[in-house]
Amino acid sequence: MRAVTIGQNEAGQRLDKFLNKYMKEAGVSFFYKMMRKKNIVLNGKKCTGKEILLIGDEVKLFLAEETLEKFGAPPADYSGQKKATGAETKEYLLAFEKLKNIRILYEDEDILALDKPAGVLSQKASVADFSANEWLIGYLLSQKKLTAEALATFHPSVCNRLDRNTSGLLLCGKSLLGTQKLTGLIRNRQIHKYYRLFLLGEVKEKQILTGYLLKDTKKNQVKILTKPAEGADEIKTGIEPLACLELPGIGTVTYAQAELFTGKTHQIRAHFAWAGHPLLGDPKYGNEAVNRTLKQTYVINRQLLHAWQIRQKDAASGILPIGGITCPLPEDFQKLLSTAGIQP
């Protein structure tokens, strides 16, 4: 018999979800069968798997050690949580060491906000990658805010994604509660997302763009449609011009703030290109000649898009701090503004 006491990062999830993490090789039907037979009980009572676990709950598994090990459970000397392998821990700590330009903007017991520089992935694209997600776990391990044992049933994670070459604010869940709340807010569109960007040409007035976005997964590219179509998602993007600049070699540029009402792949980049104002430096949807000048004259080689601020709609009852979280402008933004005589 095994007895597992539920800790902070196991609490808040359904029992069947926890069991699936604890015994990764077992099917869901096995868990339900064992619960019906009372071979798996919660706090000494029969359970269904739908129960939401609380801190201090006790899950007892009246199963043979051979059965537990067959289905991927930790060894018999299990003391509450399975320890991550040395290789896993080393990978996270290495990511924390290598990705030195990531900065912490806000942190509490449940969430953490990061300033992700351009060039860093939000999450892995391949096995060999280091991303902000690995950096997050490495940071928590290095600061003794997370143990290798806790990684058995919960991995802190990035909750919103940015393109590799988009800089700015990433929200991360440190605890299961924080992760659940952040993903719920994002899924239910309870967060205001604001971006700073440079657009080619002059945008004269504040406006909201609408349309339909169709993704080509093979090309990892999207196009904007004016009418509904099969597979296309409705999108809505706000734009507010902040300053009109004259950049030598490029011409008229608008420094602006965009609000993302719907979060789809490449939405901001494609939507403004469709509207006739592509982002400076955008390799997929931008102006090639302008991008060459931007690289040669200003030594900038990425789309100038920065996730600047996130605020919760109902700030008084939320997990984010009142007033939201703001991410300072990166150096390339400050360079262009200073070139045009504007104080960043």
C-alpha positions as CSV (number, residue, x, y, z in Angstrom):
1,M,0.0,0.0,0.0
2,R,1.2,3.5,-0.8
3,A,-0.1,6.7,0.9
4,V,0.5,10.0,-0.9
5,T,-0.1,13.3,0.9
6,I,-1.2,16.1,-1.4
7,G,1.0,19.2,-1.3
8,Q,0.6,22.8,-2.7
9,N,1.5,21.9,-6.3
10,E,-0.8,18.8,-6.4
11,A,-3.8,20.6,-4.9
12,G,-6.4,22.2,-7.1
13,Q,-6.6,19.5,-9.7
14,R,-8.9,16.5,-10.1
15,L,-7.9,13.2,-8.5
16,D,-7.9,11.4,-11.9
17,K,-5.5,14.0,-13.4
18,F,-3.1,13.6,-10.4
19,L,-3.2,9.8,-10.8
20,N,-2.4,10.1,-14.5
21,K,0.7,12.0,-13.6
22,Y,1.7,9.7,-10.8
23,M,1.3,6.5,-12.9
24,K,1.9,7.8,-16.5
25,E,1.8,4.3,-18.1
26,A,-1.7,3.4,-16.8
27,G,-4.8,4.1,-18.7
28,V,-7.7,6.1,-17.3
29,S,-9.9,3.1,-17.3
30,F,-7.5,1.4,-14.9
31,F,-7.8,4.2,-12.4
32,Y,-11.6,4.2,-12.5
33,K,-11.7,0.4,-12.1
34,M,-9.4,0.6,-9.1
35,M,-11.5,3.4,-7.5
36,R,-14.7,1.4,-8.0
37,K,-13.1,-1.5,-6.2
38,K,-11.8,0.8,-3.5
39,N,-8.2,-0.1,-4.3
40,I,-7.6,3.6,-4.7
41,V,-9.3,5.8,-2.0
42,L,-9.2,9.4,-1.0
43,N,-9.0,10.3,2.7
44,G,-10.1,6.7,3.5
45,K,-13.3,6.9,1.4
46,K,-14.4,5.6,-1.9
47,C,-13.8,8.2,-4.7
48,T,-14.8,8.8,-8.3
49,G,-11.8,10.6,-9.7
50,K,-13.7,13.9,-10.1
51,E,-12.8,15.2,-6.6
52,I,-10.7,18.3,-6.5
53,L,-7.6,17.7,-4.3
54,L,-6.8,19.9,-1.3
55,I,-3.6,20.4,0.5
56,G,-3.2,17.6,3.1
57,D,-5.5,15.1,1.4
58,E,-4.3,11.6,1.5
59,V,-4.5,9.3,-1.5
60,K,-4.0,5.6,-0.7
61,L,-3.2,3.0,-3.4
62,F,-3.8,-0.6,-2.4
63,L,-1.8,-2.0,-5.2
64,A,1.2,-4.3,-5.5
65,E,4.6,-2.8,-5.8
66,E,5.0,-4.6,-9.1
67,T,1.8,-3.0,-10.4
68,L,2.8,0.4,-9.3
69,E,6.3,0.2,-10.9
70,K,4.8,-1.4,-14.1
71,F,2.7,1.7,-14.6
72,G,5.5,4.2,-14.0
73,A,5.0,5.0,-10.3
74,P,8.1,6.1,-8.3
75,P,10.2,3.5,-6.4
76,A,9.0,2.0,-3.2
77,D,11.0,4.5,-1.1
78,Y,8.6,7.2,-2.3
79,S,8.2,9.9,0.3
80,G,5.6,12.2,-1.1
81,Q,7.1,13.0,-4.5
82,K,9.3,11.5,-7.2
83,K,12.6,13.2,-7.7
84,A,13.4,14.5,-11.1
85,T,16.4,12.9,-12.8
86,G,19.8,14.5,-12.6
87,A,19.8,15.1,-16.3
88,E,16.4,16.9,-16.1
89,T,17.6,19.1,-13.3
90,K,20.9,19.8,-15.0
91,E,19.0,20.9,-18.2
92,Y,17.0,23.5,-16.3
93,L,19.9,24.9,-14.4
94,L,21.9,25.1,-17.7
95,A,19.1,27.1,-19.3
96,F,19.1,29.4,-16.3
97,E,22.8,29.9,-16.7
98,K,22.8,30.4,-20.5
99,L,19.8,32.7,-21.0
100,K,21.3,35.5,-19.0
101,N,19.2,38.3,-20.5
102,I,15.9,37.2,-19.1
103,R,14.7,39.5,-16.3
104,I,12.0,39.1,-13.6
105,L,9.4,41.9,-13.7
106,Y,7.1,40.6,-10.9
107,E,7.0,37.6,-8.6
108,D,4.7,36.3,-5.8
109,E,3.9,32.9,-4.4
110,D,1.9,31.8,-7.4
111,I,3.0,33.7,-10.5
112,L,6.0,35.2,-12.1
113,A,6.3,37.7,-15.0
114,L,9.4,37.7,-17.2
115,D,11.0,40.2,-19.7
116,K,11.9,37.9,-22.6
117,P,14.4,39.4,-25.0
118,A,14.1,38.9,-28.8
119,G,15.8,35.8,-30.0
120,V,14.7,33.6,-27.1
121,L,11.9,31.0,-27.5
122,S,8.9,31.1,-25.1
123,Q,8.8,27.3,-25.2
124,K,10.9,24.6,-26.9
125,A,10.6,24.1,-30.6
126,S,12.9,21.0,-30.5
127,V,14.5,18.8,-27.9
128,A,17.9,20.6,-28.0
129,D,16.4,24.1,-27.4
130,F,16.6,26.2,-24.3
131,S,13.6,28.4,-23.8
132,A,12.1,30.8,-21.2
133,N,10.2,27.8,-19.9
134,E,13.4,25.9,-19.0
135,W,14.9,29.1,-17.6
136,L,11.9,29.5,-15.3
137,I,12.3,26.1,-13.8
138,G,16.1,26.5,-13.5
139,Y,15.6,29.8,-11.7
140,L,13.2,28.3,-9.2
141,L,15.5,25.4,-8.6
142,S,18.6,27.6,-8.2
143,Q,16.7,29.8,-5.7
144,K,15.4,26.8,-3.7
145,K,11.8,27.9,-4.5
146,L,11.2,24.5,-6.2
147,T,12.6,21.1,-5.4
148,A,13.5,18.3,-7.8
149,E,11.0,16.1,-6.0
150,A,8.1,18.5,-6.8
151,L,8.7,18.1,-10.5
152,A,7.2,14.7,-10.4
153,T,3.7,16.0,-10.5
154,F,3.9,19.6,-11.5
155,H,6.1,21.7,-13.8
156,P,5.9,25.5,-13.6
157,S,5.4,26.9,-17.0
158,V,5.0,29.9,-19.3
159,C,1.3,30.6,-19.8
160,N,1.3,33.0,-22.8
161,R,3.6,32.7,-25.8
162,L,5.5,35.2,-27.9
163,D,7.2,34.7,-31.2
164,R,11.0,34.1,-30.9
165,N,11.8,37.6,-32.2
166,T,9.1,39.4,-30.3
167,S,10.3,40.8,-27.0
168,G,8.5,41.5,-23.8
169,L,6.2,40.2,-21.1
170,L,5.7,36.6,-20.4
171,L,3.3,35.4,-17.6
172,C,4.4,32.2,-15.8
173,G,2.7,29.9,-13.3
174,K,4.9,29.0,-10.3
175,S,2.3,26.9,-8.6
176,L,-0.6,24.8,-9.9
177,L,-3.0,27.4,-8.6
178,G,-1.2,30.2,-10.4
179,T,-1.0,28.3,-13.6
180,Q,-4.7,27.4,-13.5
181,K,-5.7,31.0,-12.8
182,L,-3.5,32.5,-15.5
183,T,-4.5,30.1,-18.2
184,G,-8.2,30.6,-17.2
185,L,-7.9,34.4,-17.5
186,I,-6.2,34.1,-20.9
187,R,-8.7,31.5,-22.2
188,N,-11.6,33.6,-21.1
189,R,-10.2,36.8,-22.4
190,Q,-10.1,38.5,-19.0
191,I,-6.7,40.1,-19.7
192,H,-5.9,43.3,-21.6
193,K,-2.8,42.8,-23.7
194,Y,-0.9,45.9,-25.0
195,Y,2.0,45.9,-27.4
196,R,4.4,48.6,-28.5
197,L,5.5,48.6,-32.2
198,F,6.8,50.5,-35.2
199,L,4.7,50.6,-38.3
200,L,5.7,51.7,-41.8
201,G,3.9,54.8,-42.9
202,E,1.6,57.2,-41.0
203,V,-1.3,55.9,-38.9
204,K,-3.4,59.0,-38.2
205,E,-6.0,57.9,-35.7
206,K,-6.9,55.4,-33.1
207,Q,-9.0,52.5,-34.6
208,I,-9.9,48.9,-34.3
209,L,-9.2,46.5,-37.2
210,T,-11.3,43.4,-37.7
211,G,-11.1,40.5,-40.1
212,Y,-10.6,36.7,-40.4
213,L,-7.3,35.0,-40.0
214,L,-6.5,31.8,-42.0
215,K,-3.4,29.9,-41.0
216,D,-1.2,27.8,-43.3
217,T,0.4,25.4,-40.9
218,K,2.9,24.1,-43.6
219,K,4.3,27.5,-44.2
220,N,3.8,28.8,-40.6
221,Q,2.2,31.8,-42.2
222,V,-1.3,33.4,-42.1
223,K,-3.4,35.6,-44.3
224,I,-6.1,38.1,-43.5
225,L,-9.6,37.8,-45.1
226,T,-12.4,40.3,-45.1
227,K,-15.1,37.7,-45.0
228,P,-15.7,34.4,-43.1
229,A,-14.2,31.3,-44.6
230,E,-13.7,27.7,-43.6
231,G,-10.9,27.4,-41.0
232,A,-10.6,31.1,-40.6
233,D,-10.8,32.7,-37.1
234,E,-12.4,36.1,-36.5
235,I,-9.9,38.6,-35.2
236,K,-9.9,42.0,-33.6
237,T,-6.8,44.3,-33.2
238,G,-6.7,47.8,-31.8
239,I,-4.2,50.5,-32.7
240,E,-3.4,53.8,-31.1
241,P,-0.7,56.0,-32.7
242,L,1.7,57.5,-30.2
243,A,4.2,59.4,-32.4
244,C,5.0,59.9,-36.1
245,L,8.7,59.7,-36.9
246,E,11.0,60.4,-39.9
247,L,13.8,57.9,-39.9
248,P,16.7,58.6,-42.3
249,G,16.7,55.9,-45.1
250,I,13.3,54.6,-44.1
251,G,10.9,57.5,-44.2
252,T,7.7,58.0,-42.2
253,V,7.1,55.6,-39.4
254,T,4.4,55.4,-36.7
255,Y,5.3,54.4,-33.2
256,A,2.1,52.9,-31.8
257,Q,0.4,50.9,-29.2
258,A,-1.7,47.8,-30.2
259,E,-4.3,46.1,-28.1
260,L,-4.8,42.4,-28.8
261,F,-8.5,41.5,-28.4
262,T,-8.1,38.0,-29.9
263,G,-4.8,36.1,-29.6
264,K,-4.1,34.3,-32.9
265,T,-0.8,33.2,-34.5
266,H,1.0,36.3,-36.1
267,Q,-2.2,38.3,-35.6
268,I,-0.6,41.7,-35.0
269,R,2.1,41.3,-37.7
270,A,-0.3,40.0,-40.4
271,H,-3.2,42.4,-39.6
272,F,-1.2,45.6,-39.9
273,A,0.6,44.4,-43.0
274,W,-2.9,43.7,-44.5
275,A,-3.9,47.3,-43.5
276,G,-0.9,48.7,-45.4
277,H,1.3,49.3,-42.4
278,P,3.7,46.4,-41.9
279,L,5.9,46.2,-38.9
280,L,9.5,47.3,-39.3
281,G,11.8,44.4,-39.5
282,D,9.2,41.7,-40.0
283,P,10.7,39.0,-42.3
284,K,7.3,37.3,-43.1
285,Y,4.9,40.2,-43.6
286,G,7.2,43.2,-43.9
287,N,8.9,45.3,-46.6
288,E,12.2,43.7,-47.7
289,A,13.9,47.0,-48.7
290,V,12.9,48.7,-45.5
291,N,14.1,45.7,-43.5
292,R,17.5,45.8,-45.2
293,T,17.9,49.5,-44.4
294,L,16.9,48.8,-40.8
295,K,19.6,46.1,-40.5
296,Q,22.3,48.0,-42.3
297,T,21.7,51.5,-40.9
298,Y,20.3,50.8,-37.4
299,V,21.7,47.2,-36.8
300,I,18.2,45.9,-36.0
301,N,17.3,42.5,-37.5
302,R,13.9,41.6,-36.0
303,Q,10.3,42.6,-36.1
304,L,9.9,45.6,-33.8
305,L,7.1,44.2,-31.7
306,H,7.2,44.3,-27.9
307,A,4.7,42.9,-25.4
308,W,4.5,46.0,-23.2
309,Q,1.8,45.6,-20.6
310,I,-0.8,43.2,-19.3
311,R,-3.7,44.2,-17.1
312,Q,-6.6,42.1,-15.7
313,K,-10.1,43.4,-16.6
314,D,-11.4,42.8,-13.0
315,A,-8.2,43.9,-11.3
316,A,-9.7,44.0,-7.7
317,S,-10.4,40.3,-7.7
318,G,-7.6,38.9,-9.8
319,I,-4.2,37.2,-9.5
320,L,-2.3,40.0,-11.2
321,P,-1.3,43.1,-9.3
322,I,-3.6,46.1,-9.4
323,G,-2.3,48.3,-12.2
324,G,-1.1,45.3,-14.2
325,I,2.5,44.6,-15.2
326,T,4.6,46.7,-17.5
327,C,7.8,45.6,-19.4
328,P,10.3,48.4,-20.1
329,L,11.2,49.1,-23.8
330,P,14.2,47.2,-25.2
331,E,17.3,48.9,-26.4
332,D,16.4,48.7,-30.2
333,F,13.1,50.6,-29.4
334,Q,14.9,53.2,-27.4
335,K,17.5,53.6,-30.2
336,L,14.9,54.4,-32.8
337,L,13.0,56.8,-30.6
338,S,16.2,58.6,-29.6
339,T,17.2,58.9,-33.3
340,A,13.9,60.7,-34.0
341,G,14.4,63.0,-30.9
342,I,11.7,61.3,-28.8
343,Q,12.4,60.6,-25.2
344,P,11.7,56.8,-24.7
